[in-house]
Every structure is written in structure tokens, then in C-alpha cells.
Amino acid sequence: MNSSNLKQSIYQLIVETSTNLPSDVRRAVQAGNNREDKTSKSGTAMSTITRNIDMACENVGPICQDTGMPTFEIHTPIGTDQIEIEEIIKEQIALATKNGKLRTNSVDSIDGTNTGNNLGPGTPVIHFKQWRKNDIEIKLILKGGGCENKNIQYSLPMELEHLGKAGRDLDGIRKCIMHSVWQAQGQGCSAGFIGVGIGGDRTTGYALAKEQLFREVDDVNPDPILANLETYVMENADKLKIGTMGFGGDVTLLGCKIGKNNRLPASFFVSVAYNCWAYRRLGVLIDANTGEINQWQYRDAAEPKQMYEGPSSTSTGNIIPLEIDENGLTEMDIRKIKAGDIVEISGIMFTGRDAMHHYIMEHDAPFNLNGGVIYHCGPVINKDENGKWKITAAGPTTSSREEPYQADVMKKTGARIVMGKGGMGPKTLKGLQEHGGIYLNAIGGAAQYYAECIKEVLDVGCLDFGTPEAMWKLRVEKFQAICTMDSHGNSLHKEVLESSGELLKQFAVK
């Protein structure tokens, strides 16, 4: 095999998967965009998503800043040197990371050290199988941490919130799937896709669920029972009115694929792999002799070439411009903002996520955050030819992970605004009331859209945490997000969770 050609082919697969959504996903997102009320928060969020998809293609930049855990499914002809393929994949993963097409996402599970090149024990994930064909098939999925954290596994029989008893039968499976969509809310960047694995053991059940995400969005399940179940879920999931980003709306789910394995008599697992709208998976058939790409998979001439159809702000409603300098904002500035308002920030902003919140609990923050903004974001960032830091992807991460820390961090540092996606819980909401703060929900996955708002990297703190976890001091212009939790105890996330929970009850009856 020509190793040079194979390296180029695999690198191209990695870059295209990170920056260019496949045809079937584009059609599903476009259909969702057409169904959503354009004047609603969910509708304008969906419009921002389509704009971001176009920008990622134009910039050849990551669609979402969380480029996930690279997972390869590979079929090789008998006799192929799989060790060479694995070595080349790792080499090209490191190169794509260096070139800013992947974020540095591989960290030690004990001390949190970031390897800086996306390599390490278990990273990337590579699964090999042989087949009796002449080409090499390589499929890649990049599934981010936010949607990965909304994966869920059920062990039947069990009681499900709002649905009651789920037994070891088709009705129990149906209830589990509907519950899985409800529990994801906006934290998994809805509108999303789900892969479902019925049966197996705990490990193979999850593997089967993720395998379903390699199916075409618009295929038909060869098992008529599972095909009917997929149709049922797609016909009813939107009735939960969770909507894009969990803002409440008409489009909650864009695809559902279900597979089954045999199981032990004592075990009955239903495993669900949730995937966000940024459903990044592509595949190639490679000539086993030349190493060149013979065919792309998941691409066809019917894909929408241009997704974005018109002007977009983050939402409709009252737009409140905030100019933030080194002195920050006052409590009076914040108390005027209500849940549902659009906030447009220009000036100084700081990123801070998991490691930083944990650090600030025990140490002083790297910068003066009094009156400032903490953005839950782990950007893709590299140095340009002049040695200056340049952020190329900067969407929000899931905020719920910071729930144990957020109120205490805001009290300690004096920060007035926290921003991320998916909302936060009662401890943070109480802290916002007491301290005089707000939570802003940015559009999950819209990494190119928000990177354009970041005009300059001013400084960095705790860079030894790795670029995603460091605190970056930024200068931004017209950075829009929706206030979904205000200083008066109002939370749109709580409202949608409760209202969708009531709607979920209708699926309790067989």
C-alpha cells in the first residue's frame, strides 16, 4: 500500500468530518429548520445553526469546538496490515489537532493532564473488522462530550419518571426511548439524533447504540418491528415541545435508529446514544493498493449546498447591549435583565469550564472577574504566523457540569454573568438571585458563528490546564445569547423541563 496516499486520505477524512456535515444530516437539519417557527427562540436558534454549518464549510473550521472522541469503524480485506493503518490514523489525528481541525481533547483520567495531540490510552477509538472485499472502509464519527453525557442506559423492568412502569417488552422499550429524549432536554444540543441498542450486556448495548449512528438518517430498518418503533418515536418526540436548544419549540428530534442483540435471560438493557445536531460522521472507501479514496460515504448530490436562508440573531425579543470594560457590570445593570431578553455583549469576556471552576474554589482566579462574564467554553485555539493566539471555534459547553461550583464561584469572584448551554440547576438559580447575576444560553455547537464575534485574545491564565480548560481573556463584539435564568428567580429551563414532563405523561399508556 502507498503509505503517503493513505496518510492524505485519512487526514482528508478527519478534516471533512470535523468541518462539513454529511448530506443526510444536512437534509434532516434543513427539514427541522423548515418545521420550526421562525419567530420563536427555537426557530432563530435553528437559523443560527444553519448559518454556522455554512461558515464551517467556508472557513474549513470545526463545526463545533468540541470535536469529541474520534471513533473509527474500519473494515479491511484479509491480510491487510491493520497495525500500519492504526499508526497512520494516530499520526494524522495529531496533525489535524496541530492544524486546528480538532480540539485537544485527550486528558489523563486521574490528574487531568492534556496530552495536547489527542493521543493517549484509549484515544482515538479504533475498531477493526475484516471483510471479503477489496477496498478498505473507514468510517469516522466525532461525538462531543455534551451529547455523550446525555447517553443513558435502562435496565428493565424499572419505574420511569412521568411514564410509570417500563416492563420487559416492546412497550417498555418504547417508554425508555421517549424518556431518553425528554431527559436530554437542551443539554445535548437539540434538535438531536439517537441511536438505540436493545439487548446485549452493558458494554455491547452501548456499542450497539453508537453503531446505529453510522446508519443513514433516511434509511428504513430491515426489521419491520424496529422500523415501526423508529417511526413511532419520530412521529411523537416533537410532541414533547422541548425544541431547539431546549428553548421550547416544534422540533426536538431529527433522527432515530434502533438495533437489537440477543441478551442473557437475567438482563434486559435498553441503551441510548444521543447525538447533537452537529452529527459529524463520514466514511470513505480506500483502494487497498494505492491508498487513495475511491468513494465518499454519506454524501450525495441531493444535499442542500447552502443551509442559511436569511438574517439571524440568537432570538426574537428585547435586545440589551452590554459594554463591559475592566470595571465590569454593576448589580443594577444585571437586575434590569429578564429571562427571555437577548443580551449582546461587547468588550471583555473570560472563558472558564470544569478545571477552572474546581481551581477557583481553592485558589484566586487568574484574572479579576468582578462584574465580568464567565463563558463556559473550551475553544479551538492555535497561534498564527505572528505568534498570536487565534480562536477558530468557540461555542458553549454544557453548563450543568458546573452546577456544584457556579454559585460559590460567582460569590467569590464577583462575576455577574455566566454563559453556556443547557441551563443550570436550583443552586445556581438561588445564587443568581442572591448575588445579582444572570445565566445566558448561547447556541450549542455554533462554534464558527461565535468565533467570528471574538476579535482578540488578550491574555491567558492557567495554560498548563490545556487550551480547552485554561482561562482566556477575550475581546468580543456583538456576542449574542439569550437570558434564560435571571436574578429574580425565573428559569426558562425549569419551565420547559416541567412542561415537557407533563407532555411526556401522554406516552405512559400502551
LOSELO-390604 format. One record per residue (C-alpha): residue number from 1; residue in three letters; chain; x, y, z. Coordinates in steps of 0.5 Angstrom, whole numbers, plus 2048, in hexadecimal, padded with zeros to 3 digits. Example, Ala and Ser with C-alpha at 12.3 -4.5 7.8 and 13.67 -1.06 7.14 Angstrom:
2
   n res chain   X   Y   Z
   1 ALA     A 819 7F7 810
   2 SER     A 81B 7FE 80E
//
This chain:
510
   n res chain   X   Y   Z
   1 MET     A 800 800 800
   2 ASN     A 802 807 7FF
   3 SER     A 803 80A 806
   4 SER     A 804 811 803
   5 ASN     A 7FD 811 800
   6 LEU     A 7FA 80D 806
   7 LYS     A 7FC 813 80A
   8 GLN     A 7F9 818 806
   9 SER     A 7F2 814 805
  10 ILE     A 7F2 813 80D
  11 TYR     A 7F4 81B 80E
  12 GLN     A 7EE 81D 809
  13 LEU     A 7E9 818 80C
  14 ILE     A 7EB 81B 813
  15 VAL     A 7EA 823 811
  16 GLU     A 7E4 822 80D
  17 THR     A 7E0 81E 812
  18 SER     A 7E2 824 817
  19 THR     A 7E0 82A 812
  20 ASN     A 7DB 827 80D
  21 LEU     A 7D4 824 80F
  22 PRO     A 7D2 81E 80B
  23 SER     A 7CD 81E 806
  24 ASP     A 7C7 81A 80A
  25 VAL     A 7C9 81E 810
  26 ARG     A 7C8 825 80C
  27 ARG     A 7C1 823 80A
  28 ALA     A 7BF 821 811
  29 VAL     A 7C1 828 814
  30 GLN     A 7BE 82B 80E
  31 ALA     A 7B8 828 80F
  32 GLY     A 7B8 82A 816
  33 ASN     A 7B9 831 814
  34 ASN     A 7B3 831 810
  35 ARG     A 7AF 82E 815
  36 GLU     A 7B1 833 81B
  37 ASP     A 7AD 839 81C
  38 LYS     A 7B2 83E 819
  39 THR     A 7B0 844 81E
  40 SER     A 7B1 83F 824
  41 LYS     A 7B7 83F 828
  42 SER     A 7B8 838 826
  43 GLY     A 7B7 83A 81F
  44 THR     A 7BC 83F 81F
  45 ALA     A 7C1 83A 822
  46 MET     A 7C0 836 81D
  47 SER     A 7C1 83B 818
  48 THR     A 7C8 83D 81B
  49 ILE     A 7C9 835 81B
  50 THR     A 7C9 835 813
  51 ARG     A 7CD 83B 813
  52 ASN     A 7D2 838 817
  53 ILE     A 7D2 832 812
  54 ASP     A 7D4 836 80C
  55 MET     A 7D9 83A 810
  56 ALA     A 7DD 834 812
  57 CYS     A 7DD 832 80B
  58 GLU     A 7DF 838 808
  59 ASN     A 7E5 839 80E
  60 VAL     A 7E6 832 80E
  61 GLY     A 7E6 832 815
  62 PRO     A 7E3 82E 81A
  63 ILE     A 7DB 82E 81A
  64 CYS     A 7DB 82D 822
  65 GLN     A 7E1 82F 826
  66 ASP     A 7E0 828 82A
  67 THR     A 7E3 824 825
  68 GLY     A 7E1 81E 829
  69 MET     A 7E4 817 82A
  70 PRO     A 7E7 815 823
  71 THR     A 7E4 80E 822
  72 PHE     A 7E6 80A 81C
  73 GLU     A 7E2 804 819
  74 ILE     A 7E6 800 814
  75 HIS     A 7E5 7FA 80F
  76 THR     A 7EC 7F7 80C
  77 PRO     A 7ED 7F2 807
  78 ILE     A 7F0 7EC 809
  79 GLY     A 7F8 7EC 80A
  80 THR     A 7F8 7F4 80B
  81 ASP     A 7FD 7F7 810
  82 GLN     A 7F8 7FA 815
  83 ILE     A 7FE 7FC 819
  84 GLU     A 800 801 814
  85 ILE     A 7F9 804 813
  86 GLU     A 7F9 805 81A
  87 GLU     A 800 808 81B
  88 ILE     A 7FE 80D 815
  89 ILE     A 7F7 80E 818
  90 LYS     A 7FA 811 81E
  91 GLU     A 7FF 815 81A
  92 GLN     A 7FA 818 816
  93 ILE     A 7F6 81A 81D
  94 ALA     A 7FC 81D 820
  95 LEU     A 7FD 821 819
  96 ALA     A 7F6 823 819
  97 THR     A 7F6 825 820
  98 LYS     A 7FC 829 81F
  99 ASN     A 7F9 82D 819
 100 GLY     A 7F3 82F 81D
 101 LYS     A 7EE 82A 81A
 102 LEU     A 7ED 826 820
 103 ARG     A 7ED 829 827
 104 THR     A 7F2 826 82C
 105 ASN     A 7ED 821 830
 106 SER     A 7F1 81B 833
 107 VAL     A 7F2 81C 83A
 108 ASP     A 7F5 818 840
 109 SER     A 7EF 815 844
 110 ILE     A 7F3 816 84A
 111 ASP     A 7F7 81C 84A
 112 GLY     A 7F3 820 844
 113 THR     A 7FA 821 840
 114 ASN     A 7F8 822 839
 115 THR     A 7FD 81F 834
 116 GLY     A 7FC 824 82F
 117 ASN     A 7FB 820 829
 118 ASN     A 7F5 81C 82A
 119 LEU     A 7F9 815 82B
 120 GLY     A 7FA 811 831
 121 PRO     A 7F7 80B 834
 122 GLY     A 7F0 80A 831
 123 THR     A 7F1 810 82D
 124 PRO     A 7EF 80F 827
 125 VAL     A 7EA 80A 827
 126 ILE     A 7EB 805 821
 127 HIS     A 7E7 7FE 820
 128 PHE     A 7EA 7FA 81A
 129 LYS     A 7E6 7F4 817
 130 GLN     A 7E8 7F0 811
 131 TRP     A 7E3 7EF 80B
 132 ARG     A 7E4 7EC 804
 133 LYS     A 7E4 7F2 800
 134 ASN     A 7EA 7F5 7FC
 135 ASP     A 7E9 7FC 7FF
 136 ILE     A 7EB 7FF 806
 137 GLU     A 7E5 802 809
 138 ILE     A 7E6 807 80E
 139 LYS     A 7E0 80B 812
 140 LEU     A 7E1 810 817
 141 ILE     A 7DD 814 81C
 142 LEU     A 7DE 81A 820
 143 LYS     A 7D9 81A 826
 144 GLY     A 7DA 81F 82B
 145 GLY     A 7DA 81F 833
 146 GLY     A 7D4 823 834
 147 CYS     A 7D0 81E 830
 148 GLU     A 7D4 818 832
 149 ASN     A 7D2 81A 839
 150 LYS     A 7CA 819 837
 151 ASN     A 7CB 812 835
 152 ILE     A 7C7 80D 83A
 153 GLN     A 7C6 806 83B
 154 TYR     A 7C0 803 83E
 155 SER     A 7BF 7FC 842
 156 LEU     A 7B8 7F9 841
 157 PRO     A 7B4 7F9 845
 158 MET     A 7B4 800 848
 159 GLU     A 7B0 806 84A
 160 LEU     A 7B1 80C 846
 161 GLU     A 7AF 813 848
 162 HIS     A 7A9 815 844
 163 LEU     A 7A8 80E 841
 164 GLY     A 7A7 809 847
 165 LYS     A 7A9 802 846
 166 ALA     A 7AD 800 840
 167 GLY     A 7AD 7F9 83F
 168 ARG     A 7B1 7F4 83B
 169 ASP     A 7AD 7F4 835
 170 LEU     A 7AC 7F9 82F
 171 ASP     A 7A8 7FE 833
 172 GLY     A 7AE 7FE 838
 173 ILE     A 7B3 800 833
 174 ARG     A 7AE 805 830
 175 LYS     A 7AE 808 836
 176 CYS     A 7B5 808 837
 177 ILE     A 7B7 80C 830
 178 MET     A 7B2 811 832
 179 HIS     A 7B4 812 839
 180 SER     A 7BB 813 836
 181 VAL     A 7B9 818 831
 182 TRP     A 7B6 81C 837
 183 GLN     A 7BC 81B 83C
 184 ALA     A 7C1 81E 836
 185 GLN     A 7BD 825 836
 186 GLY     A 7C2 82A 833
 187 GLN     A 7C8 828 836
 188 GLY     A 7C9 823 831
 189 CYS     A 7C8 829 82C
 190 SER     A 7C2 827 829
 191 ALA     A 7BF 826 824
 192 GLY     A 7C3 820 824
 193 PHE     A 7C3 818 822
 194 ILE     A 7C3 812 826
 195 GLY     A 7C6 80B 825
 196 VAL     A 7C2 806 829
 197 GLY     A 7C5 7FF 82B
 198 ILE     A 7C0 7FA 82D
 199 GLY     A 7C3 7F4 831
 200 GLY     A 7CB 7F1 832
 201 ASP     A 7CE 7F3 838
 202 ARG     A 7D0 7FA 83B
 203 THR     A 7D6 7FA 836
 204 THR     A 7D4 7F7 830
 205 GLY     A 7CD 7FB 831
 206 TYR     A 7D0 802 831
 207 ALA     A 7D5 800 82B
 208 LEU     A 7CF 7FD 827
 209 ALA     A 7CB 804 828
 210 LYS     A 7D1 808 826
 211 GLU     A 7D1 803 820
 212 GLN     A 7CA 806 81E
 213 LEU     A 7CD 80D 81D
 214 PHE     A 7D1 80A 817
 215 ARG     A 7CB 809 813
 216 GLU     A 7C8 80E 80E
 217 VAL     A 7C3 812 811
 218 ASP     A 7BD 811 80C
 219 ASP     A 7BE 809 80B
 220 VAL     A 7B9 804 80D
 221 ASN     A 7BA 7FF 812
 222 PRO     A 7BA 7F8 80F
 223 ASP     A 7B7 7F5 816
 224 PRO     A 7AF 7F7 815
 225 ILE     A 7AE 7F8 81D
 226 LEU     A 7B4 7FC 81E
 227 ALA     A 7B2 800 817
 228 ASN     A 7AB 802 81A
 229 LEU     A 7AE 803 821
 230 GLU     A 7B3 808 81E
 231 THR     A 7AD 80B 81A
 232 TYR     A 7A9 80C 821
 233 VAL     A 7AF 810 824
 234 MET     A 7B0 814 81E
 235 GLU     A 7A8 816 81E
 236 ASN     A 7A8 817 825
 237 ALA     A 7AE 81A 828
 238 ASP     A 7AD 821 826
 239 LYS     A 7A6 821 82A
 240 LEU     A 7AB 822 830
 241 LYS     A 7AC 829 82D
 242 ILE     A 7B3 829 830
 243 GLY     A 7B5 82D 82A
 244 THR     A 7BC 82F 827
 245 MET     A 7C1 830 82D
 246 GLY     A 7BB 82E 832
 247 PHE     A 7B8 835 831
 248 GLY     A 7B1 832 830
 249 GLY     A 7AF 831 828
 250 ASP     A 7AD 82D 823
 251 VAL     A 7B3 829 821
 252 THR     A 7B6 824 826
 253 LEU     A 7B9 81E 823
 254 LEU     A 7BC 81D 81C
 255 GLY     A 7BD 816 81B
 256 CYS     A 7BC 80F 81F
 257 LYS     A 7C0 809 81D
 258 ILE     A 7BF 802 821
 259 GLY     A 7C2 7FC 821
 260 LYS     A 7C2 7F5 825
 261 ASN     A 7C6 7F0 828
 262 ASN     A 7C5 7EA 82C
 263 ARG     A 7C5 7EA 833
 264 LEU     A 7C6 7E6 83A
 265 PRO     A 7BF 7E4 83D
 266 ALA     A 7C1 7E8 843
 267 SER     A 7C3 7EE 840
 268 PHE     A 7BF 7F3 83B
 269 PHE     A 7C2 7F9 839
 270 VAL     A 7C0 7FF 835
 271 SER     A 7C6 803 833
 272 VAL     A 7C5 80A 830
 273 ALA     A 7CB 80E 82D
 274 TYR     A 7C9 815 82C
 275 ASN     A 7CC 81A 827
 276 CYS     A 7CB 821 826
 277 TRP     A 7C9 825 81F
 278 ALA     A 7D1 825 81E
 279 TYR     A 7D0 81E 81B
 280 ARG     A 7D7 81D 819
 281 ARG     A 7D9 817 815
 282 LEU     A 7DB 815 80F
 283 GLY     A 7DE 80F 80B
 284 VAL     A 7E3 80D 805
 285 LEU     A 7E5 807 801
 286 ILE     A 7EC 807 800
 287 ASP     A 7F0 803 7FB
 288 ALA     A 7F4 7FE 7FF
 289 ASN     A 7F9 7FE 7FA
 290 THR     A 7FA 806 7F8
 291 GLY     A 7F7 808 7FF
 292 GLU     A 7F3 80D 7FB
 293 ILE     A 7EC 80F 7FC
 294 ASN     A 7E7 80B 7F7
 295 GLN     A 7E1 80E 7FA
 296 TRP     A 7DE 812 800
 297 GLN     A 7D8 80F 804
 298 TYR     A 7D2 813 807
 299 ARG     A 7D3 818 801
 300 ASP     A 7CE 819 7FB
 301 ALA     A 7CC 81F 7F6
 302 ALA     A 7C6 820 7FA
 303 GLU     A 7C9 823 800
 304 PRO     A 7C7 82B 801
 305 LYS     A 7CD 82F 7FF
 306 GLN     A 7CB 835 802
 307 MET     A 7C8 834 809
 308 TYR     A 7C7 83B 80C
 309 GLU     A 7C1 83F 809
 310 GLY     A 7C1 846 80C
 311 PRO     A 7C2 84A 811
 312 SER     A 7C3 847 818
 313 SER     A 7C4 84A 81F
 314 THR     A 7C4 845 825
 315 SER     A 7BD 846 826
 316 THR     A 7B7 84B 826
 317 GLY     A 7B5 84F 82B
 318 ASN     A 7B8 855 82F
 319 ILE     A 7C0 856 82D
 320 ILE     A 7C4 859 833
 321 PRO     A 7CB 85C 831
 322 LEU     A 7D0 85B 837
 323 GLU     A 7D7 85E 836
 324 ILE     A 7DC 85B 83B
 325 ASP     A 7E3 85E 83D
 326 GLU     A 7E8 85D 842
 327 ASN     A 7E3 85F 847
 328 GLY     A 7DD 85A 846
 329 LEU     A 7D6 85B 847
 330 THR     A 7D2 85D 84D
 331 GLU     A 7CC 859 850
 332 MET     A 7C8 85F 84E
 333 ASP     A 7CA 85D 847
 334 ILE     A 7C8 856 848
 335 ARG     A 7C1 857 84C
 336 LYS     A 7BE 85A 845
 337 ILE     A 7BF 854 841
 338 LYS     A 7BA 84F 841
 339 ALA     A 7B9 848 83F
 340 GLY     A 7B8 848 837
 341 ASP     A 7BC 84E 836
 342 ILE     A 7C1 84E 831
 343 VAL     A 7C8 850 833
 344 GLU     A 7CD 853 82E
 345 ILE     A 7D4 853 832
 346 SER     A 7DA 858 82F
 347 GLY     A 7E0 858 833
 348 ILE     A 7E4 854 838
 349 MET     A 7E2 84C 839
 350 PHE     A 7E5 846 83C
 351 THR     A 7E5 83F 83B
 352 GLY     A 7E4 83A 840
 353 ARG     A 7E2 833 841
 354 ASP     A 7E3 82D 845
 355 ALA     A 7EA 82D 847
 356 MET     A 7EA 835 848
 357 HIS     A 7E4 834 84D
 358 HIS     A 7E7 82F 851
 359 TYR     A 7ED 833 851
 360 ILE     A 7EA 83A 853
 361 MET     A 7E6 836 859
 362 GLU     A 7ED 835 85D
 363 HIS     A 7F1 83B 859
 364 ASP     A 7F1 842 857
 365 ALA     A 7EE 843 850
 366 PRO     A 7F4 844 84A
 367 PHE     A 7F0 84B 849
 368 ASN     A 7EC 850 84C
 369 LEU     A 7E5 84D 84B
 370 ASN     A 7E1 852 84F
 371 GLY     A 7DB 855 84B
 372 GLY     A 7DD 850 845
 373 VAL     A 7DB 84B 841
 374 ILE     A 7DD 843 841
 375 TYR     A 7DC 840 83B
 376 HIS     A 7DB 838 83B
 377 CYS     A 7DF 837 835
 378 GLY     A 7E5 832 833
 379 PRO     A 7E8 836 82D
 380 VAL     A 7EC 833 827
 381 ILE     A 7F2 838 827
 382 ASN     A 7F8 838 824
 383 LYS     A 7FE 83D 823
 384 ASP     A 7FE 841 81C
 385 GLU     A 804 842 818
 386 ASN     A 806 848 81C
 387 GLY     A 806 844 822
 388 LYS     A 7FF 847 825
 389 TRP     A 7F9 843 827
 390 LYS     A 7F4 842 823
 391 ILE     A 7ED 83E 825
 392 THR     A 7EA 83B 81F
 393 ALA     A 7E4 837 822
 394 ALA     A 7E0 83A 829
 395 GLY     A 7DA 837 82A
 396 PRO     A 7D7 836 831
 397 THR     A 7D8 82F 835
 398 THR     A 7D2 82C 83A
 399 SER     A 7D2 831 840
 400 SER     A 7CE 82B 844
 401 ARG     A 7D5 828 846
 402 GLU     A 7D7 82F 84A
 403 GLU     A 7D1 82F 84E
 404 PRO     A 7D4 82C 854
 405 TYR     A 7D9 832 854
 406 GLN     A 7D6 838 850
 407 ALA     A 7D2 83C 856
 408 ASP     A 7D8 83C 85A
 409 VAL     A 7DD 83E 854
 410 MET     A 7D9 844 853
 411 LYS     A 7D8 846 85A
 412 LYS     A 7E0 845 85B
 413 THR     A 7E2 849 855
 414 GLY     A 7DC 84E 854
 415 ALA     A 7DB 84B 84D
 416 ARG     A 7D4 84E 84A
 417 ILE     A 7D2 84A 844
 418 VAL     A 7D3 842 843
 419 MET     A 7D2 840 83C
 420 GLY     A 7D2 839 839
 421 LYS     A 7CD 834 836
 422 GLY     A 7C7 830 839
 423 GLY     A 7C6 834 83F
 424 MET     A 7C8 832 847
 425 GLY     A 7C4 830 84D
 426 PRO     A 7C1 833 853
 427 LYS     A 7C7 834 857
 428 THR     A 7CA 839 851
 429 LEU     A 7C3 83C 851
 430 LYS     A 7C3 83E 858
 431 GLY     A 7CA 840 857
 432 LEU     A 7C8 845 852
 433 GLN     A 7C2 848 856
 434 GLU     A 7C7 849 85C
 435 HIS     A 7CD 84C 858
 436 GLY     A 7C9 84F 853
 437 GLY     A 7CB 84B 84D
 438 ILE     A 7C8 848 846
 439 TYR     A 7C9 842 842
 440 LEU     A 7CA 843 83B
 441 ASN     A 7C9 83D 836
 442 ALA     A 7CD 83D 82F
 443 ILE     A 7CB 838 82A
 444 GLY     A 7CF 832 82B
 445 GLY     A 7D3 830 825
 446 ALA     A 7D3 836 822
 447 ALA     A 7DB 837 822
 448 GLN     A 7DC 83B 81C
 449 TYR     A 7D7 840 81D
 450 TYR     A 7D9 841 824
 451 ALA     A 7E1 841 822
 452 GLU     A 7DF 847 81D
 453 CYS     A 7DD 84B 823
 454 ILE     A 7E4 84A 826
 455 LYS     A 7E8 850 824
 456 GLU     A 7EE 84F 828
 457 VAL     A 7F2 84A 82D
 458 LEU     A 7F4 84F 833
 459 ASP     A 7F7 84A 838
 460 VAL     A 7F7 843 83A
 461 GLY     A 7F7 840 841
 462 CYS     A 7F9 839 844
 463 LEU     A 7FB 837 83D
 464 ASP     A 7FE 831 840
 465 PHE     A 7F7 82E 841
 466 GLY     A 7F7 82D 839
 467 THR     A 7F4 832 834
 468 PRO     A 7ED 830 835
 469 GLU     A 7ED 831 83D
 470 ALA     A 7F1 837 83D
 471 MET     A 7EE 83E 83E
 472 TRP     A 7EE 842 838
 473 LYS     A 7ED 84A 839
 474 LEU     A 7EA 84C 832
 475 ARG     A 7E7 852 82F
 476 VAL     A 7E1 851 82C
 477 GLU     A 7DC 855 827
 478 LYS     A 7D4 854 827
 479 PHE     A 7D4 84D 82A
 480 GLN     A 7CD 84B 82B
 481 ALA     A 7CA 846 830
 482 ILE     A 7C3 845 833
 483 CYS     A 7C2 846 83A
 484 THR     A 7BF 840 83D
 485 MET     A 7C0 841 844
 486 ASP     A 7BF 848 847
 487 SER     A 7C1 84B 84E
 488 HIS     A 7B9 84B 850
 489 GLY     A 7B9 843 850
 490 ASN     A 7B6 842 849
 491 SER     A 7B9 83C 845
 492 LEU     A 7B6 83A 83E
 493 HIS     A 7BA 833 83F
 494 LYS     A 7B6 832 845
 495 GLU     A 7AF 834 841
 496 VAL     A 7B1 82F 83B
 497 LEU     A 7B3 829 840
 498 GLU     A 7AD 82A 843
 499 SER     A 7A8 82B 83D
 500 SER     A 7AB 825 839
 501 GLY     A 7AB 821 83F
 502 GLU     A 7A3 822 83F
 503 LEU     A 7A3 820 838
 504 LEU     A 7A7 81A 839
 505 LYS     A 7A2 817 83D
 506 GLN     A 79D 816 837
 507 PHE     A 7A2 810 835
 508 ALA     A 7A1 80C 83B
 509 VAL     A 79B 809 838
 510 LYS     A 79C 803 834
//
